[in-house]
Amino acid sequence: MEFLLAIAASTGVVFVAEMGDKTQLVAMSLATRYRAATVLLGITAATLAVHGVSVLIAEVLGLALPTDWITLAAGIAFVCFGVWTLLGDELTDKDEERAASRRIRSGVVTVAVVFFIAELGDKTMLATITVGTRYDWLPVWIGSTAGMVVADALAIGLAALLGKKLPERAIQIGAALLFFLAGGAMVFQGVRAVAS
């Protein structure tokens, strides 16, 4: 049961974190140059690698820090992710240049490399680390990868249908609210545990 709960939690957190995120914009940009299946395969490979590193970091942090303090820190991080989401992420010229790069012959490898670089230090990587400090690494790795791929597949599909006229601000506000709610609950739980 704990395994499934960890998968569900990490899938949901990363799915929400990816909404309106820079890497989601990178995925949509890559989808204008490559077939959707190629983009999703590359994103999956890159996400498996980045989130593998994330859960490793989470395991090390989880062993080094007391659980009550991790809960409090995770709650604060989620509130920060909410603010980050509200402020938004923009695709820089450098991101566009990377997405347009065709130096590598394989479309899947190009997408994986571009997405891997864009994902390093990104909100979804940090969210995976945060969730990973609360649950075992394997279900978090599976769930965070699934959440990322589903969020990007949804964005690619909607962009194809709507011609990139997604209500980005509404998505950002909704995602930020979810982070604020989850973060507030964890901060409350962490403060109660630390104080007692």
ChimeraX attribute file (.defattr): number of C-alpha atoms within 10 A of each C-alpha:
attribute: neighborCount
match mode: 1-to-1
recipient: residues
	/A:1	6
	/A:2	10
	/A:3	14
	/A:4	12
	/A:5	14
	/A:6	24
	/A:7	24
	/A:8	18
	/A:9	20
	/A:10	29
	/A:11	27
	/A:12	18
	/A:13	24
	/A:14	27
	/A:15	22
	/A:16	26
	/A:17	31
	/A:18	28
	/A:19	26
	/A:20	26
	/A:21	23
	/A:22	20
	/A:23	28
	/A:24	26
	/A:25	22
	/A:26	23
	/A:27	25
	/A:28	24
	/A:29	20
	/A:30	26
	/A:31	23
	/A:32	15
	/A:33	16
	/A:34	15
	/A:35	12
	/A:36	18
	/A:37	12
	/A:38	20
	/A:39	29
	/A:40	23
	/A:41	17
	/A:42	25
	/A:43	29
	/A:44	23
	/A:45	20
	/A:46	24
	/A:47	26
	/A:48	20
	/A:49	15
	/A:50	22
	/A:51	29
	/A:52	22
	/A:53	17
	/A:54	27
	/A:55	28
	/A:56	17
	/A:57	18
	/A:58	24
	/A:59	18
	/A:60	12
	/A:61	16
	/A:62	20
	/A:63	10
	/A:64	10
	/A:65	11
	/A:66	11
	/A:67	16
	/A:68	18
	/A:69	15
	/A:70	21
	/A:71	25
	/A:72	23
	/A:73	18
	/A:74	25
	/A:75	26
	/A:76	20
	/A:77	20
	/A:78	30
	/A:79	23
	/A:80	17
	/A:81	23
	/A:82	26
	/A:83	17
	/A:84	17
	/A:85	26
	/A:86	19
	/A:87	13
	/A:88	17
	/A:89	17
	/A:90	13
	/A:91	15
	/A:92	11
	/A:93	9
	/A:94	9
	/A:95	20
	/A:96	15
	/A:97	11
	/A:98	20
	/A:99	23
	/A:100	16
	/A:101	14
	/A:102	13
	/A:103	9
	/A:104	11
	/A:105	8
	/A:106	12
	/A:107	19
	/A:108	22
	/A:109	18
	/A:110	24
	/A:111	32
	/A:112	23
	/A:113	19
	/A:114	25
	/A:115	27
	/A:116	21
	/A:117	16
	/A:118	20
	/A:119	23
	/A:120	17
	/A:121	11
	/A:122	16
	/A:123	22
	/A:124	29
	/A:125	23
	/A:126	23
	/A:127	23
	/A:128	29
	/A:129	28
	/A:130	26
	/A:131	27
	/A:132	30
	/A:133	25
	/A:134	17
	/A:135	21
	/A:136	18
	/A:137	25
	/A:138	16
	/A:139	22
	/A:140	32
	/A:141	29
	/A:142	18
	/A:143	26
	/A:144	35
	/A:145	29
	/A:146	22
	/A:147	26
	/A:148	30
	/A:149	27
	/A:150	18
	/A:151	22
	/A:152	27
	/A:153	21
	/A:154	15
	/A:155	22
	/A:156	25
	/A:157	16
	/A:158	15
	/A:159	17
	/A:160	15
	/A:161	11
	/A:162	10
	/A:163	10
	/A:164	16
	/A:165	10
	/A:166	14
	/A:167	9
	/A:168	13
	/A:169	14
	/A:170	12
	/A:171	15
	/A:172	24
	/A:173	19
	/A:174	16
	/A:175	22
	/A:176	26
	/A:177	17
	/A:178	18
	/A:179	26
	/A:180	21
	/A:181	15
	/A:182	19
	/A:183	24
	/A:184	18
	/A:185	15
	/A:186	23
	/A:187	24
	/A:188	14
	/A:189	16
	/A:190	21
	/A:191	16
	/A:192	12
	/A:193	14
	/A:194	13
	/A:195	8
	/A:196	5
